[in-house]
Amino acid sequence: MRSVKVLKFNGGKLDEEDDAIAEEEPLSLKIFGKTNNSEIIIMRTPGNDIELVTGFLYTEGMISSSTDILSFEEGDNEIIVRIRGNPTNRQFIINSSCGFCGKNKLNEIGRVSYNERIDINVLVSLPIKLLESQRIYHVTGGVHGASVFNILGDLESSAEDVGRHNAVDKAIGKLVLKGEIPARRKVLQVSGRIGYEIVYKASIAGISFVTGISAPTSMAVSYAEAIGMTVVGFTREGKMNIYSHPERILID
């Protein structure tokens, strides 16, 4: 976070006040693989950068577990990572608002598990639990949040970032580093809309449920339906819309 001077208009008058805003800075990510290298710029909120990179590498298919990471070197807005395999081709600059800009095609993956079922009351409780974990949001109001819960509603991983996909990568990266991937019997709760990239990243991690306080996109719903994932939108104030695989939600 950063403190800035702002002019606030309220009650017909202007007053100068201090305000906190969320930081957005470039992270230079240099990936050294077995036979080739790659350099990427990720616009993100500083903090949990190792988790962000780990989640990014995992959801991009460059690693299958934390053991595929040989080393990290962390500097000022820079991370050098060495991996066992090779980096994939990627757009040079990844904007904080776009996790899949520059992708050449949409990857096809296997179906997620059908075995898990979750109580609807657990889903109802998750937006409040996510909000409680968002320290930066409470001060700035300017970041996205992503949290992973088990199907009982217990928090297992949480992160914040100006980019919604960065927040998801950070939350997943924490699980990768703890060796808790694939994240079966887990729910991803996000603070905004559910785009395709959110569903895709969750499916790569083995997550079966994705819920958000805003709407999903048509592609997110179609993809979730095809791979066996339950997507729930507008989860707030005790209400929700179930868009795919409703049979996996237990209703009293």
C-alpha positions as CSV (number, residue, x, y, z in Angstrom):
1,M,0.0,0.0,0.0
2,R,1.0,3.6,-0.5
3,S,-0.2,6.8,1.1
4,V,-1.1,9.7,-1.2
5,K,-2.7,13.1,-0.9
6,V,-6.2,13.3,-2.5
7,L,-8.9,16.0,-2.8
8,K,-12.2,14.6,-1.6
9,F,-15.4,16.2,-2.7
10,N,-18.2,15.7,-0.1
11,G,-21.0,17.9,1.0
12,G,-20.3,20.5,-1.6
13,K,-16.7,21.2,-0.6
14,L,-13.2,20.0,-1.3
15,D,-10.9,18.8,1.4
16,E,-7.3,17.5,1.1
17,E,-6.8,14.2,3.0
18,D,-4.4,11.3,3.1
19,D,-5.6,8.2,1.3
20,A,-4.2,4.6,0.9
21,I,-3.9,3.1,-2.5
22,A,-2.9,-0.4,-3.7
23,E,0.5,-0.5,-5.3
24,E,1.0,-1.9,-8.8
25,E,4.5,-2.5,-9.9
26,P,6.3,-4.6,-12.6
27,L,7.9,-7.8,-11.6
28,S,10.6,-9.0,-13.9
29,L,10.5,-12.8,-14.0
30,K,13.4,-14.6,-15.7
31,I,12.9,-18.3,-16.2
32,F,15.9,-20.5,-16.9
33,G,15.0,-23.9,-18.2
34,K,16.8,-27.0,-19.4
35,T,17.5,-25.8,-22.9
36,N,15.8,-22.3,-23.2
37,N,15.0,-19.3,-21.2
38,S,12.2,-16.7,-21.0
39,E,11.8,-13.2,-19.6
40,I,8.3,-12.0,-18.6
41,I,7.0,-8.8,-17.0
42,I,4.1,-9.3,-14.6
43,M,2.2,-6.2,-13.4
44,R,1.2,-7.1,-9.8
45,T,0.9,-5.9,-6.2
46,P,4.2,-6.5,-4.4
47,G,4.1,-9.2,-1.8
48,N,4.0,-13.0,-1.9
49,D,6.0,-12.8,-5.1
50,I,7.5,-16.3,-4.7
51,E,3.9,-17.7,-4.3
52,L,2.8,-15.7,-7.4
53,V,5.6,-17.1,-9.5
54,T,5.1,-20.6,-8.2
55,G,1.4,-20.4,-9.0
56,F,2.1,-18.9,-12.4
57,L,4.6,-21.6,-13.3
58,Y,2.2,-24.3,-12.2
59,T,-0.9,-23.0,-13.9
60,E,1.1,-22.4,-17.1
61,G,2.2,-26.1,-17.0
62,M,5.9,-25.3,-16.6
63,I,6.1,-27.3,-13.4
64,S,4.1,-30.2,-11.9
65,S,5.2,-29.7,-8.3
66,S,7.5,-27.5,-6.2
67,T,10.3,-30.1,-6.7
68,D,10.5,-28.9,-10.4
69,I,11.8,-25.6,-9.1
70,L,15.5,-25.8,-8.7
71,S,16.2,-22.3,-7.3
72,F,14.8,-18.8,-6.7
73,E,16.8,-15.6,-6.7
74,E,14.8,-12.7,-5.4
75,G,15.8,-9.1,-6.0
76,D,14.2,-5.6,-6.2
77,N,11.1,-6.3,-8.3
78,E,12.9,-9.2,-9.9
79,I,12.9,-12.9,-9.6
80,I,15.2,-15.4,-11.3
81,V,13.9,-19.0,-11.2
82,R,15.5,-22.1,-12.5
83,I,13.3,-25.1,-13.4
84,R,13.8,-28.7,-14.5
85,G,11.9,-28.3,-17.7
86,N,11.5,-25.4,-20.1
87,P,9.4,-22.3,-20.1
88,T,6.5,-22.1,-22.5
89,N,6.1,-19.2,-25.0
90,R,4.3,-16.3,-23.3
91,Q,3.5,-12.7,-24.0
92,F,6.3,-10.4,-22.8
93,I,4.1,-8.2,-20.7
94,I,1.2,-9.6,-18.6
95,N,-1.2,-6.8,-17.5
96,S,-2.7,-7.0,-14.1
97,S,-6.2,-7.1,-15.7
98,C,-5.4,-10.0,-18.1
99,G,-4.1,-13.4,-17.2
100,F,-4.5,-15.0,-20.6
101,C,-3.6,-12.1,-23.0
102,G,-1.2,-13.4,-25.6
103,K,-2.1,-17.1,-25.3
104,N,-2.1,-18.8,-28.7
105,K,-4.8,-21.3,-27.8
106,L,-7.0,-22.6,-25.0
107,N,-5.6,-25.7,-23.4
108,E,-7.8,-28.8,-23.0
109,I,-7.4,-30.7,-19.8
110,G,-9.1,-33.7,-18.1
111,R,-12.2,-33.5,-16.1
112,V,-12.2,-32.7,-12.4
113,S,-13.5,-35.1,-9.9
114,Y,-17.2,-35.6,-9.5
115,N,-17.0,-37.1,-6.0
116,E,-17.1,-34.0,-3.9
117,R,-20.3,-32.4,-2.7
118,I,-20.7,-29.3,-0.6
119,D,-23.3,-27.9,1.7
120,I,-24.9,-24.8,0.3
121,N,-24.6,-23.1,3.7
122,V,-20.8,-23.4,3.5
123,L,-20.9,-21.6,0.1
124,V,-23.0,-18.9,1.6
125,S,-20.4,-18.3,4.3
126,L,-17.4,-18.0,2.0
127,P,-17.7,-14.4,0.8
128,I,-17.6,-13.0,4.3
129,K,-14.6,-15.3,5.2
130,L,-12.8,-14.0,2.1
131,L,-13.5,-10.4,3.0
132,E,-12.1,-11.0,6.5
133,S,-8.8,-12.2,5.0
134,Q,-8.4,-9.1,2.8
135,R,-6.1,-6.8,4.8
136,I,-5.1,-4.6,1.9
137,Y,-8.6,-4.3,0.6
138,H,-9.9,-3.1,3.9
139,V,-7.5,-0.1,3.7
140,T,-7.4,0.6,0.0
141,G,-10.6,-0.9,-1.6
142,G,-8.4,-1.4,-4.6
143,V,-7.4,-5.1,-4.8
144,H,-8.9,-8.4,-5.7
145,G,-8.9,-11.4,-3.3
146,A,-8.8,-15.1,-3.8
147,S,-9.1,-17.8,-1.1
148,V,-9.1,-21.5,-1.1
149,F,-11.3,-23.3,1.4
150,N,-11.9,-27.0,2.1
151,I,-15.5,-28.2,1.6
152,L,-16.2,-27.6,5.3
153,G,-15.4,-23.9,4.9
154,D,-12.0,-23.8,6.5
155,L,-9.5,-21.3,5.1
156,E,-6.4,-23.0,3.6
157,S,-4.9,-20.3,1.4
158,S,-5.6,-16.6,0.7
159,A,-4.0,-13.8,-1.3
160,E,-4.6,-10.3,-2.6
161,D,-3.5,-8.4,-5.8
162,V,-4.5,-5.7,-8.2
163,G,-4.9,-8.5,-10.8
164,R,-7.6,-11.1,-10.1
165,H,-5.6,-13.8,-11.9
166,N,-2.5,-12.8,-9.9
167,A,-4.5,-13.3,-6.6
168,V,-5.5,-16.7,-7.8
169,D,-1.9,-17.6,-8.8
170,K,-0.7,-16.5,-5.3
171,A,-3.3,-18.6,-3.5
172,I,-2.6,-21.7,-5.7
173,G,1.2,-21.1,-5.4
174,K,0.9,-21.3,-1.6
175,L,-0.7,-24.7,-2.0
176,V,2.0,-25.8,-4.4
177,L,4.8,-24.8,-2.1
178,K,3.1,-26.8,0.8
179,G,2.7,-29.9,-1.4
180,E,-1.1,-29.7,-1.3
181,I,-1.7,-30.0,-5.0
182,P,-3.8,-31.3,-6.6
183,A,-6.3,-29.4,-4.4
184,R,-9.1,-31.9,-4.3
185,R,-12.2,-31.3,-2.2
186,K,-11.4,-27.6,-2.3
187,V,-13.4,-24.4,-3.2
188,L,-11.9,-21.2,-4.8
189,Q,-13.7,-18.1,-3.7
190,V,-12.9,-14.9,-5.6
191,S,-13.9,-11.3,-5.0
192,G,-15.1,-10.4,-8.5
193,R,-16.3,-11.9,-11.7
194,I,-15.4,-15.4,-12.8
195,G,-13.7,-15.3,-16.2
196,Y,-12.4,-18.3,-18.1
197,E,-8.9,-17.8,-16.8
198,I,-10.1,-18.2,-13.2
199,V,-11.9,-21.5,-14.0
200,Y,-8.9,-22.7,-16.0
201,K,-6.3,-22.0,-13.3
202,A,-8.6,-23.6,-10.7
203,S,-9.0,-26.7,-12.8
204,I,-5.2,-27.1,-13.3
205,A,-5.0,-27.1,-9.5
206,G,-7.6,-29.8,-9.2
207,I,-10.2,-27.5,-7.6
208,S,-13.8,-28.6,-8.1
209,F,-15.8,-25.6,-7.0
210,V,-15.3,-21.9,-8.0
211,T,-17.5,-19.2,-6.6
212,G,-17.5,-15.4,-6.9
213,I,-19.4,-12.4,-5.7
214,S,-20.0,-11.3,-9.3
215,A,-21.0,-12.9,-12.6
216,P,-19.2,-15.6,-14.5
217,T,-18.6,-15.2,-18.3
218,S,-20.2,-17.5,-20.9
219,M,-16.9,-19.1,-21.6
220,A,-16.2,-19.8,-18.0
221,V,-19.6,-21.5,-17.6
222,S,-19.2,-23.6,-20.8
223,Y,-15.7,-24.7,-19.8
224,A,-16.8,-25.6,-16.3
225,E,-19.7,-27.6,-17.6
226,A,-17.5,-29.5,-19.9
227,I,-14.8,-30.4,-17.3
228,G,-17.1,-31.2,-14.4
229,M,-16.6,-28.1,-12.3
230,T,-19.3,-26.4,-10.3
231,V,-19.4,-22.6,-10.8
232,V,-21.5,-20.3,-8.6
233,G,-21.9,-16.6,-9.1
234,F,-23.4,-13.6,-7.3
235,T,-22.7,-15.3,-4.0
236,R,-23.6,-12.6,-1.5
237,E,-26.2,-11.6,1.1
238,G,-27.3,-15.3,1.4
239,K,-28.0,-15.6,-2.3
240,M,-26.3,-17.2,-5.3
241,N,-26.7,-18.4,-8.9
242,I,-25.6,-21.9,-9.7
243,Y,-24.4,-22.1,-13.3
244,S,-22.9,-25.6,-13.7
245,H,-23.2,-29.0,-12.0
246,P,-25.7,-28.1,-9.3
247,E,-26.0,-31.7,-8.3
248,R,-22.8,-31.3,-6.3
249,I,-24.4,-28.8,-3.9
250,L,-26.3,-30.2,-0.9
251,I,-29.5,-28.2,-0.1
252,D,-31.4,-29.0,3.1
